[in-house]
Amino acid sequence: MLFALLMSFALGAPPLDLNTATATELADLPGVGPFQAMVLVVSRETYGDYTSWEDVGSLNDVGPGLLKALQVRTQFDTLPGPNTPRRLSTDINEATAETLSSFPSIGLATARIIIRDRDDNGAFENCSDLTRIVGIGEPTLMAVQNLCEASKVSG
């Protein structure tokens, strides 16, 4: 792998398009691991293509070092149209099971449990309330924190 990386620099391999690269391609970049690659791809697929480096930098799991590494090795070859805003997060109090199942570490069965809990116990006050669901702990909460919001509960 190191040899392939050195060869790509020596041969001047073109940068990856951040809006079309797969998680595997991103994970192979120096400084980008599988978790960060997954966060980048899931965020892109859930909220729309990245339109700027500010979009990428707004993700909690993308610190300054990773952002700089991405800026050197990726680019935006494809951009959404001028009237296509990037969605920033999904409201867990309005999301469907299909949308929730697009979150990292949440499958369709867990998403359905989230919906059932929301229907039975009322809206979530914040994303941390997802831990009231059996099987959702701190690791899952960390994985979805950039993708999740909870609409204000009127009471």
OpenMM code with the backbone's topology and positions (N, CA, C; nanometers):
from openmm import Vec3, app, unit

residues = "MET LEU PHE ALA LEU LEU MET SER PHE ALA LEU GLY ALA PRO PRO LEU ASP LEU ASN THR ALA THR ALA THR GLU LEU ALA ASP LEU PRO GLY VAL GLY PRO PHE GLN ALA MET VAL LEU VAL VAL SER ARG GLU THR TYR GLY ASP TYR THR SER TRP GLU ASP VAL GLY SER LEU ASN ASP VAL GLY PRO GLY LEU LEU LYS ALA LEU GLN VAL ARG THR GLN PHE ASP THR LEU PRO GLY PRO ASN THR PRO ARG ARG LEU SER THR ASP ILE ASN GLU ALA THR ALA GLU THR LEU SER SER PHE PRO SER ILE GLY LEU ALA THR ALA ARG ILE ILE ILE ARG ASP ARG ASP ASP ASN GLY ALA PHE GLU ASN CYS SER ASP LEU THR ARG ILE VAL GLY ILE GLY GLU PRO THR LEU MET ALA VAL GLN ASN LEU CYS GLU ALA SER LYS VAL SER GLY".split()
positions = [
    Vec3(0.0818, -0.1184, 0.0000),
    Vec3(0.0000, 0.0000, 0.0000),
    Vec3(0.0867, 0.1256, 0.0000),
    Vec3(0.1923, 0.1262, 0.0799),
    Vec3(0.2822, 0.2403, 0.0834),
    Vec3(0.3454, 0.2609, -0.0535),
    Vec3(0.3848, 0.1515, -0.1177),
    Vec3(0.4432, 0.1617, -0.2513),
    Vec3(0.3443, 0.2235, -0.3491),
    Vec3(0.2180, 0.1797, -0.3425),
    Vec3(0.1158, 0.2347, -0.4324),
    Vec3(0.0958, 0.3829, -0.4066),
    Vec3(0.0997, 0.4218, -0.2813),
    Vec3(0.0838, 0.5631, -0.2473),
    Vec3(0.2003, 0.6450, -0.3025),
    Vec3(0.3225, 0.5960, -0.2809),
    Vec3(0.4388, 0.6669, -0.3324),
    Vec3(0.4348, 0.6766, -0.4845),
    Vec3(0.3926, 0.5705, -0.5485),
    Vec3(0.3834, 0.5710, -0.6952),
    Vec3(0.2769, 0.6705, -0.7425),
    Vec3(0.1669, 0.6807, -0.6699),
    Vec3(0.0618, 0.7731, -0.7126),
    Vec3(0.1119, 0.9164, -0.7065),
    Vec3(0.1943, 0.9485, -0.6052),
    Vec3(0.2518, 1.0828, -0.5990),
    Vec3(0.3555, 1.1017, -0.7086),
    Vec3(0.4377, 0.9988, -0.7300),
    Vec3(0.5415, 1.0089, -0.8319),
    Vec3(0.4808, 1.0230, -0.9713),
    Vec3(0.3712, 0.9533, -0.9964),
    Vec3(0.3080, 0.9582, -1.1277),
    Vec3(0.2070, 1.0721, -1.1396),
    Vec3(0.1916, 1.1460, -1.0326),
    Vec3(0.0988, 1.2589, -1.0359),
    Vec3(-0.0464, 1.2166, -1.0480),
    Vec3(-0.0871, 1.1192, -0.9673),
    Vec3(-0.2258, 1.0731, -0.9723),
    Vec3(-0.3189, 1.1906, -0.9435),
    Vec3(-0.4262, 1.2002, -1.0191),
    Vec3(-0.5182, 1.3120, -0.9970),
    Vec3(-0.5879, 1.2989, -0.8628),
    Vec3(-0.6267, 1.4112, -0.8052),
    Vec3(-0.6988, 1.4062, -0.6777),
    Vec3(-0.8353, 1.3394, -0.6955),
    Vec3(-0.8843, 1.2810, -0.5874),
    Vec3(-1.0173, 1.2196, -0.5892),
    Vec3(-1.1244, 1.3266, -0.5833),
    Vec3(-1.2370, 1.2997, -0.6449),
    Vec3(-1.3530, 1.3866, -0.6332),
    Vec3(-1.4233, 1.3508, -0.5033),
    Vec3(-1.4285, 1.4438, -0.4098),
    Vec3(-1.4876, 1.4176, -0.2789),
    Vec3(-1.6364, 1.3869, -0.2878),
    Vec3(-1.7004, 1.4289, -0.3955),
    Vec3(-1.8439, 1.4039, -0.4112),
    Vec3(-1.8758, 1.2726, -0.4817),
    Vec3(-1.7752, 1.2004, -0.5272),
    Vec3(-1.8008, 1.0711, -0.5915),
    Vec3(-1.7133, 0.9583, -0.5376),
    Vec3(-1.6107, 0.9908, -0.4598),
    Vec3(-1.5188, 0.8883, -0.4093),
    Vec3(-1.5908, 0.7924, -0.3150),
    Vec3(-1.5505, 0.6673, -0.3217),
    Vec3(-1.6065, 0.5668, -0.2323),
    Vec3(-1.5365, 0.5733, -0.0972),
    Vec3(-1.5958, 0.5106, 0.0031),
    Vec3(-1.5341, 0.5055, 0.1357),
    Vec3(-1.3989, 0.4347, 0.1285),
    Vec3(-1.3887, 0.3322, 0.0461),
    Vec3(-1.2620, 0.2596, 0.0314),
    Vec3(-1.1546, 0.3496, -0.0273),
    Vec3(-1.1892, 0.4261, -0.1310),
    Vec3(-1.0917, 0.5178, -0.1915),
    Vec3(-1.0470, 0.6238, -0.0911),
    Vec3(-1.1413, 0.6786, -0.0170),
    Vec3(-1.1073, 0.7810, 0.0817),
    Vec3(-1.0235, 0.7236, 0.1954),
    Vec3(-1.0578, 0.6032, 0.2410),
    Vec3(-0.9838, 0.5408, 0.3518),
    Vec3(-0.8392, 0.5121, 0.3140),
    Vec3(-0.8123, 0.4966, 0.1854),
    Vec3(-0.6758, 0.4700, 0.1402),
    Vec3(-0.5880, 0.5947, 0.1379),
    Vec3(-0.6479, 0.7121, 0.1524),
    Vec3(-0.5692, 0.8349, 0.1540),
    Vec3(-0.4955, 0.8485, 0.2865),
    Vec3(-0.3739, 0.9018, 0.2841),
    Vec3(-0.3006, 0.9222, 0.4096),
    Vec3(-0.3783, 1.0136, 0.5040),
    Vec3(-0.3868, 0.9728, 0.6275),
    Vec3(-0.4546, 1.0533, 0.7281),
    Vec3(-0.6039, 1.0322, 0.7362),
    Vec3(-0.6588, 0.9505, 0.6470),
    Vec3(-0.8025, 0.9232, 0.6463),
    Vec3(-0.8212, 0.7754, 0.6753),
    Vec3(-0.8833, 0.7434, 0.7836),
    Vec3(-0.9086, 0.6042, 0.8183),
    Vec3(-1.0470, 0.5616, 0.7755),
    Vec3(-1.0813, 0.4362, 0.7983),
    Vec3(-1.2130, 0.3848, 0.7582),
    Vec3(-1.3292, 0.4592, 0.8233),
    Vec3(-1.3148, 0.4957, 0.9517),
    Vec3(-1.4248, 0.5653, 1.0190),
    Vec3(-1.4488, 0.7023, 0.9568),
    Vec3(-1.3404, 0.7791, 0.9373),
    Vec3(-1.3551, 0.9118, 0.8786),
    Vec3(-1.4089, 0.9027, 0.7367),
    Vec3(-1.3638, 0.8040, 0.6609),
    Vec3(-1.4139, 0.7861, 0.5249),
    Vec3(-1.5631, 0.7559, 0.5257),
    Vec3(-1.6062, 0.6719, 0.6195),
    Vec3(-1.7481, 0.6391, 0.6303),
    Vec3(-1.8290, 0.7638, 0.6645),
    Vec3(-1.7800, 0.8448, 0.7592),
    Vec3(-1.8500, 0.9679, 0.7974),
    Vec3(-1.8632, 1.0603, 0.6763),
    Vec3(-1.7564, 1.0746, 0.5992),
    Vec3(-1.7598, 1.1610, 0.4809),
    Vec3(-1.8620, 1.1128, 0.3788),
    Vec3(-1.8637, 0.9841, 0.3529),
    Vec3(-1.9552, 0.9296, 0.2519),
    Vec3(-2.0993, 0.9324, 0.3009),
    Vec3(-2.1233, 0.8913, 0.4253),
    Vec3(-2.2604, 0.8911, 0.4776),
    Vec3(-2.3154, 1.0328, 0.4825),
    Vec3(-2.2334, 1.1277, 0.5254),
    Vec3(-2.2779, 1.2673, 0.5277),
    Vec3(-2.3133, 1.3149, 0.3875),
    Vec3(-2.2295, 1.2811, 0.2914),
    Vec3(-2.2554, 1.3214, 0.1519),
    Vec3(-2.3837, 1.2579, 0.0998),
    Vec3(-2.4025, 1.1288, 0.1280),
    Vec3(-2.5208, 1.0590, 0.0768),
    Vec3(-2.6480, 1.1033, 0.1478),
    Vec3(-2.6360, 1.1407, 0.2739),
    Vec3(-2.7529, 1.1798, 0.3520),
    Vec3(-2.7918, 1.3252, 0.3293),
    Vec3(-2.6925, 1.4125, 0.3210),
    Vec3(-2.7204, 1.5562, 0.3190),
    Vec3(-2.6886, 1.6248, 0.1872),
    Vec3(-2.6394, 1.5512, 0.0918),
    Vec3(-2.6106, 1.6104, -0.0384),
    Vec3(-2.4611, 1.6323, -0.0580),
    Vec3(-2.4248, 1.6596, -0.1823),
    Vec3(-2.2842, 1.6795, -0.2172),
    Vec3(-2.2244, 1.7966, -0.1408),
    Vec3(-2.0944, 1.7866, -0.1177),
    Vec3(-2.0214, 1.8958, -0.0550),
    Vec3(-2.0106, 2.0095, -0.1553),
    Vec3(-2.0315, 2.1311, -0.1079),
    Vec3(-2.0230, 2.2470, -0.1963),
    Vec3(-1.9013, 2.3331, -0.1652),
    Vec3(-1.8391, 2.3089, -0.0496),
    Vec3(-1.7236, 2.3893, -0.0106),
    Vec3(-1.6433, 2.3140, 0.0961),
    Vec3(-1.5232, 2.3629, 0.1218),
    Vec3(-1.4428, 2.3033, 0.2280),
    Vec3(-1.5041, 2.3322, 0.3642),
    Vec3(-1.5847, 2.4373, 0.3731),
    Vec3(-1.6539, 2.4662, 0.4982),
    Vec3(-1.7538, 2.3553, 0.5309),
    Vec3(-1.8200, 2.3005, 0.4266),
    Vec3(-1.9103, 2.1868, 0.4475),
    Vec3(-1.8347, 2.0705, 0.5116),
    Vec3(-1.7192, 2.0412, 0.4552),
    Vec3(-1.6401, 1.9281, 0.5040),
    Vec3(-1.5900, 1.9572, 0.6452),
    Vec3(-1.5400, 2.0769, 0.6670),
    Vec3(-1.4860, 2.1142, 0.7964),
    Vec3(-1.5904, 2.1236, 0.9068),
    Vec3(-1.7188, 2.1332, 0.8683),
    Vec3(-1.8244, 2.1435, 0.9687),
    Vec3(-1.8551, 2.0097, 1.0352),
    Vec3(-1.8060, 1.9004, 0.9796),
    Vec3(-1.8267, 1.7695, 1.0398),
    Vec3(-1.7398, 1.7574, 1.1652),
    Vec3(-1.7982, 1.7114, 1.2747),
    Vec3(-1.7241, 1.7018, 1.4003),
    Vec3(-1.6019, 1.6115, 1.3905),
    Vec3(-1.6068, 1.5109, 1.3043),
    Vec3(-1.4965, 1.4156, 1.2941),
    Vec3(-1.3883, 1.4604, 1.1974),
    Vec3(-1.4010, 1.5809, 1.1421),
    Vec3(-1.3002, 1.6337, 1.0506),
    Vec3(-1.2315, 1.7514, 1.1190),
    Vec3(-1.1141, 1.7241, 1.1736),
    Vec3(-1.0358, 1.8295, 1.2374),
    Vec3(-0.9490, 1.9002, 1.1351),
    Vec3(-0.8718, 1.9980, 1.1801),
    Vec3(-0.7891, 2.0757, 1.0880),
    Vec3(-0.6881, 1.9921, 1.0100),
    Vec3(-0.6274, 1.8925, 1.0762),
    Vec3(-0.5292, 1.8083, 1.0068),
    Vec3(-0.5914, 1.7260, 0.8961),
    Vec3(-0.7054, 1.6654, 0.9250),
    Vec3(-0.7738, 1.5854, 0.8235),
    Vec3(-0.8244, 1.6743, 0.7112),
    Vec3(-0.8760, 1.7908, 0.7448),
    Vec3(-0.9244, 1.8828, 0.6416),
    Vec3(-0.8110, 1.9214, 0.5478),
    Vec3(-0.6951, 1.9518, 0.6034),
    Vec3(-0.5801, 1.9878, 0.5195),
    Vec3(-0.5389, 1.8710, 0.4294),
    Vec3(-0.5357, 1.7489, 0.4859),
    Vec3(-0.5007, 1.6310, 0.4060),
    Vec3(-0.6009, 1.6119, 0.2920),
    Vec3(-0.7295, 1.6338, 0.3209),
    Vec3(-0.8315, 1.6202, 0.2166),
    Vec3(-0.8163, 1.7279, 0.1098),
    Vec3(-0.7831, 1.8485, 0.1497),
    Vec3(-0.7683, 1.9571, 0.0536),
    Vec3(-0.6538, 1.9311, -0.0437),
    Vec3(-0.5498, 1.8604, 0.0033),
    Vec3(-0.4352, 1.8295, -0.0814),
    Vec3(-0.4670, 1.7152, -0.1778),
    Vec3(-0.5484, 1.6190, -0.1335),
    Vec3(-0.5653, 1.4951, -0.2105),
    Vec3(-0.7039, 1.4764, -0.2726),
    Vec3(-0.7940, 1.5722, -0.2489),
    Vec3(-0.9275, 1.5620, -0.3076),
    Vec3(-0.9671, 1.6973, -0.3653),
    Vec3(-1.0734, 1.6951, -0.4429),
    Vec3(-1.1278, 1.8176, -0.4999),
    Vec3(-1.2760, 1.7972, -0.5246),
    Vec3(-1.3411, 1.9009, -0.5702),
    Vec3(-1.4830, 1.8939, -0.6042),
    Vec3(-1.4948, 1.8999, -0.7556),
    Vec3(-1.4965, 1.7843, -0.8223),
    Vec3(-1.5168, 1.7822, -0.9673),
    Vec3(-1.6637, 1.7998, -1.0007),
    Vec3(-1.7482, 1.7452, -0.9141),
    Vec3(-1.8919, 1.7566, -0.9366),
    Vec3(-1.9506, 1.8381, -0.8236),
    Vec3(-2.0265, 1.9375, -0.8585),
    Vec3(-2.0925, 2.0209, -0.7591),
    Vec3(-2.2412, 2.0216, -0.7862),
    Vec3(-2.3222, 2.0303, -0.6810),
    Vec3(-2.4665, 2.0401, -0.7031),
    Vec3(-2.4994, 2.1720, -0.7730),
    Vec3(-2.6171, 2.1786, -0.8279),
    Vec3(-2.6606, 2.3011, -0.8952),
    Vec3(-2.6623, 2.4189, -0.7996),
    Vec3(-2.6676, 2.5426, -0.8527),
    Vec3(-2.6591, 2.6614, -0.7686),
    Vec3(-2.7740, 2.6762, -0.6697),
    Vec3(-2.8868, 2.6148, -0.6963),
    Vec3(-3.0012, 2.6264, -0.6058),
    Vec3(-3.0218, 2.5012, -0.5222),
    Vec3(-2.9165, 2.4213, -0.5039),
    Vec3(-2.9248, 2.2986, -0.4270),
    Vec3(-2.8503, 2.3167, -0.2956),
    Vec3(-2.9212, 2.3557, -0.1898),
    Vec3(-2.8512, 2.3744, -0.0622),
    Vec3(-2.8130, 2.2403, -0.0012),
    Vec3(-2.7062, 2.2399, 0.0727),
    Vec3(-2.6635, 2.1191, 0.1442),
    Vec3(-2.7413, 2.1116, 0.2748),
    Vec3(-2.8087, 1.9995, 0.2942),
    Vec3(-2.8781, 1.9781, 0.4203),
    Vec3(-2.7750, 1.9500, 0.5276),
    Vec3(-2.7924, 2.0072, 0.6431),
    Vec3(-2.6914, 1.9928, 0.7469),
    Vec3(-2.7165, 1.8760, 0.8404),
    Vec3(-2.8414, 1.8474, 0.8697),
    Vec3(-2.8688, 1.7369, 0.9601),
    Vec3(-3.0126, 1.6889, 0.9422),
    Vec3(-3.0403, 1.5757, 1.0022),
    Vec3(-3.1726, 1.5152, 0.9956),
    Vec3(-3.2394, 1.5262, 1.1310),
    Vec3(-3.3635, 1.5701, 1.1314),
    Vec3(-3.4405, 1.5824, 1.2550),
    Vec3(-3.4938, 1.4442, 1.2921),
    Vec3(-3.4462, 1.3912, 1.4042),
    Vec3(-3.4872, 1.2564, 1.4447),
    Vec3(-3.6328, 1.2517, 1.4892),
    Vec3(-3.6932, 1.3671, 1.5118),
    Vec3(-3.8344, 1.3697, 1.5502),
    Vec3(-3.9272, 1.3696, 1.4293),
    Vec3(-3.8714, 1.3829, 1.3099),
    Vec3(-3.9514, 1.3808, 1.1882),
    Vec3(-3.9054, 1.2751, 1.0887),
    Vec3(-3.7876, 1.2184, 1.1093),
    Vec3(-3.7279, 1.1262, 1.0124),
    Vec3(-3.8049, 0.9951, 1.0031),
    Vec3(-3.8042, 0.9390, 0.8833),
    Vec3(-3.8621, 0.8070, 0.8602),
    Vec3(-3.7609, 0.7002, 0.9018),
    Vec3(-3.8074, 0.5780, 0.9111),
    Vec3(-3.7173, 0.4670, 0.9437),
    Vec3(-3.6104, 0.4521, 0.8363),
    Vec3(-3.6465, 0.4734, 0.7105),
    Vec3(-3.5494, 0.4610, 0.6012),
    Vec3(-3.4392, 0.5646, 0.6151),
    Vec3(-3.4757, 0.6874, 0.6513),
    Vec3(-3.3749, 0.7915, 0.6694),
    Vec3(-3.2861, 0.7599, 0.7883),
    Vec3(-3.3450, 0.7206, 0.9004),
    Vec3(-3.2659, 0.6875, 1.0186),
    Vec3(-3.1720, 0.5701, 0.9918),
    Vec3(-3.2143, 0.4763, 0.9090),
    Vec3(-3.1295, 0.3603, 0.8805),
    Vec3(-3.0090, 0.3975, 0.7942),
    Vec3(-3.0075, 0.5190, 0.7394),
    Vec3(-2.8902, 0.5631, 0.6625),
    Vec3(-2.7804, 0.6145, 0.7557),
    Vec3(-2.8109, 0.6336, 0.8839),
    Vec3(-2.7093, 0.6748, 0.9804),
    Vec3(-2.6113, 0.5605, 1.0037),
    Vec3(-2.4855, 0.5924, 1.0313),
    Vec3(-2.3890, 0.4866, 1.0633),
    Vec3(-2.4343, 0.4090, 1.1869),
    Vec3(-2.4179, 0.2794, 1.1828),
    Vec3(-2.4459, 0.1896, 1.2958),
    Vec3(-2.5931, 0.1750, 1.3296),
    Vec3(-2.6827, 0.2276, 1.2456),
    Vec3(-2.8262, 0.2117, 1.2696),
    Vec3(-2.8868, 0.1429, 1.1474),
    Vec3(-2.9318, 0.0207, 1.1686),
    Vec3(-2.9970, -0.0535, 1.0618),
    Vec3(-3.1465, -0.0271, 1.0616),
    Vec3(-3.2153, -0.0873, 0.9677),
    Vec3(-3.3590, -0.0648, 0.9533),
    Vec3(-3.4356, -0.1128, 1.0769),
    Vec3(-3.3963, -0.2253, 1.1354),
    Vec3(-3.4661, -0.2757, 1.2544),
    Vec3(-3.4529, -0.1767, 1.3701),
    Vec3(-3.3333, -0.1252, 1.3934),
    Vec3(-3.3139, -0.0269, 1.5001),
    Vec3(-3.3883, 0.1021, 1.4681),
    Vec3(-3.3881, 0.1424, 1.3428),
    Vec3(-3.4606, 0.2633, 1.3034),
    Vec3(-3.6095, 0.2498, 1.3337),
    Vec3(-3.6639, 0.1320, 1.3088),
    Vec3(-3.8062, 0.1091, 1.3395),
    Vec3(-3.8322, 0.1147, 1.4901),
    Vec3(-3.7368, 0.0682, 1.5696),
    Vec3(-3.7494, 0.0754, 1.7150),
    Vec3(-3.7456, 0.2218, 1.7589),
    Vec3(-3.6610, 0.3017, 1.6961),
    Vec3(-3.6539, 0.4447, 1.7274),
    Vec3(-3.7890, 0.5105, 1.7001),
    Vec3(-3.8487, 0.4793, 1.5859),
    Vec3(-3.9787, 0.5369, 1.5494),
    Vec3(-4.0853, 0.4929, 1.6502),
    Vec3(-4.0846, 0.3650, 1.6858),
    Vec3(-4.1826, 0.3138, 1.7817),
    Vec3(-4.1660, 0.3828, 1.9174),
    Vec3(-4.0423, 0.3981, 1.9625),
    Vec3(-4.0163, 0.4666, 2.0893),
    Vec3(-4.0634, 0.6115, 2.0820),
    Vec3(-4.0368, 0.6784, 1.9722),
    Vec3(-4.0795, 0.8178, 1.9552),
    Vec3(-4.2312, 0.8283, 1.9591),
    Vec3(-4.2986, 0.7338, 1.8934),
    Vec3(-4.4453, 0.7342, 1.8937),
    Vec3(-4.5011, 0.7049, 2.0327),
    Vec3(-4.4385, 0.6117, 2.1055),
    Vec3(-4.4879, 0.5706, 2.2369),
    Vec3(-4.4508, 0.6677, 2.3493),
    Vec3(-4.3316, 0.7270, 2.3423),
    Vec3(-4.2796, 0.8052, 2.4539),
    Vec3(-4.2638, 0.9543, 2.4244),
    Vec3(-4.2962, 0.9939, 2.3043),
    Vec3(-4.2839, 1.1352, 2.2695),
    Vec3(-4.1519, 1.1673, 2.2025),
    Vec3(-4.1442, 1.2901, 2.1584),
    Vec3(-4.0285, 1.3361, 2.0822),
    Vec3(-3.9000, 1.3307, 2.1651),
    Vec3(-3.7894, 1.3192, 2.0932),
    Vec3(-3.6576, 1.3250, 2.1555),
    Vec3(-3.6245, 1.4716, 2.1802),
    Vec3(-3.5733, 1.5023, 2.2981),
    Vec3(-3.5341, 1.6401, 2.3277),
    Vec3(-3.4019, 1.6753, 2.2617),
    Vec3(-3.3143, 1.5758, 2.2462),
    Vec3(-3.1862, 1.5956, 2.1786),
    Vec3(-3.1383, 1.4603, 2.1286),
    Vec3(-3.0315, 1.4611, 2.0540),
    Vec3(-2.9832, 1.3367, 1.9941),
    Vec3(-2.9302, 1.2382, 2.0973),
    Vec3(-2.8853, 1.2888, 2.2104),
    Vec3(-2.8379, 1.2000, 2.3176),
    Vec3(-2.9490, 1.1103, 2.3694),
    Vec3(-3.0745, 1.1542, 2.3518),
    Vec3(-3.1876, 1.0723, 2.3946),
    Vec3(-3.1974, 0.9407, 2.3178),
    Vec3(-3.1269, 0.9300, 2.2061),
    Vec3(-3.1277, 0.8033, 2.1318),
    Vec3(-3.0748, 0.6890, 2.2179),
    Vec3(-2.9969, 0.7215, 2.3197),
    Vec3(-2.9427, 0.6152, 2.4053),
    Vec3(-3.0509, 0.5485, 2.4894),
    Vec3(-3.1721, 0.6031, 2.4890),
    Vec3(-3.2815, 0.5330, 2.5580),
    Vec3(-3.3248, 0.4092, 2.4799),
    Vec3(-3.2759, 0.3938, 2.3588),
    Vec3(-3.3036, 0.2764, 2.2759),
    Vec3(-3.2003, 0.1695, 2.3090),
    Vec3(-3.2464, 0.0502, 2.3432),
    Vec3(-3.1557, -0.0601, 2.3721),
    Vec3(-3.0715, -0.0876, 2.2468),
    Vec3(-2.9416, -0.0937, 2.2661),
    Vec3(-2.8511, -0.1198, 2.1544),
    Vec3(-2.7841, 0.0053, 2.1004),
    Vec3(-2.8318, 0.1235, 2.1411),
    Vec3(-2.7659, 0.2468, 2.0994),
    Vec3(-2.6894, 0.3002, 2.2194),
    Vec3(-2.5593, 0.3010, 2.2052),
    Vec3(-2.4729, 0.3494, 2.3123),
    Vec3(-2.3867, 0.4630, 2.2640),
    Vec3(-2.2857, 0.4919, 2.3412),
    Vec3(-2.1969, 0.6047, 2.3116),
    Vec3(-2.1296, 0.5932, 2.1741),
    Vec3(-2.0813, 0.4739, 2.1316),
    Vec3(-2.0182, 0.4668, 1.9989),
    Vec3(-2.1140, 0.5048, 1.8858),
    Vec3(-2.2370, 0.4572, 1.8927),
    Vec3(-2.3339, 0.4922, 1.7884),
    Vec3(-2.3672, 0.6403, 1.7964),
    Vec3(-2.3847, 0.6905, 1.9149),
    Vec3(-2.4140, 0.8329, 1.9324),
    Vec3(-2.3027, 0.9184, 1.8728),
    Vec3(-2.1788, 0.8801, 1.8950),
    Vec3(-2.0652, 0.9533, 1.8380),
    Vec3(-2.0688, 0.9485, 1.6853),
    Vec3(-2.1081, 0.8345, 1.6293),
    Vec3(-2.1103, 0.8192, 1.4838),
    Vec3(-2.2188, 0.9034, 1.4177),
    Vec3(-2.3282, 0.9307, 1.4887),
    Vec3(-2.4405, 1.0035, 1.4273),
    Vec3(-2.4480, 1.1498, 1.4690),
    Vec3(-2.3623, 1.1937, 1.5594),
    Vec3(-2.3750, 1.3284, 1.6139),
    Vec3(-2.3691, 1.4378, 1.5078),
    Vec3(-2.2967, 1.4176, 1.3998),
    Vec3(-2.2881, 1.5189, 1.2945),
    Vec3(-2.4100, 1.5180, 1.2029),
    Vec3(-2.4879, 1.4141, 1.2100),
    Vec3(-2.5984, 1.3957, 1.1168),
    Vec3(-2.7332, 1.4207, 1.1803),
    Vec3(-2.7356, 1.4403, 1.3098),
    Vec3(-2.8583, 1.4349, 1.3877),
    Vec3(-2.8906, 1.5685, 1.4520),
    Vec3(-3.0204, 1.5988, 1.4565),
    Vec3(-3.0714, 1.7094, 1.5381),
    Vec3(-3.2091, 1.6691, 1.5856),
    Vec3(-3.2558, 1.7350, 1.6894),
    Vec3(-3.3900, 1.7083, 1.7409),
    Vec3(-3.4654, 1.8410, 1.7440),
    Vec3(-3.5785, 1.8449, 1.6748),
    Vec3(-3.6583, 1.9678, 1.6751),
    Vec3(-3.7026, 1.9982, 1.8166),
    Vec3(-3.7206, 2.1243, 1.8424),
    Vec3(-3.7619, 2.1656, 1.9761),
    Vec3(-3.8971, 2.1060, 2.0088),
    Vec3(-3.9067, 2.0529, 2.1287),
    Vec3(-4.0291, 1.9909, 2.1748),
    Vec3(-4.1109, 2.0977, 2.2456),
    Vec3(-4.2316, 2.1217, 2.1945),
    Vec3(-4.3173, 2.2196, 2.2619),
    Vec3(-4.3947, 2.1495, 2.3717),
    Vec3(-4.4030, 2.2118, 2.4840),
    Vec3(-4.4663, 2.1435, 2.5949),
    Vec3(-4.5409, 2.2315, 2.6774),
] * unit.nanometer
topology = app.Topology()
chain = topology.addChain("A")
for resn in residues:
    res = topology.addResidue(resn, chain)
    for name in ("N", "CA", "C"):
        topology.addAtom(name, app.Element.getBySymbol(name[0]), res)
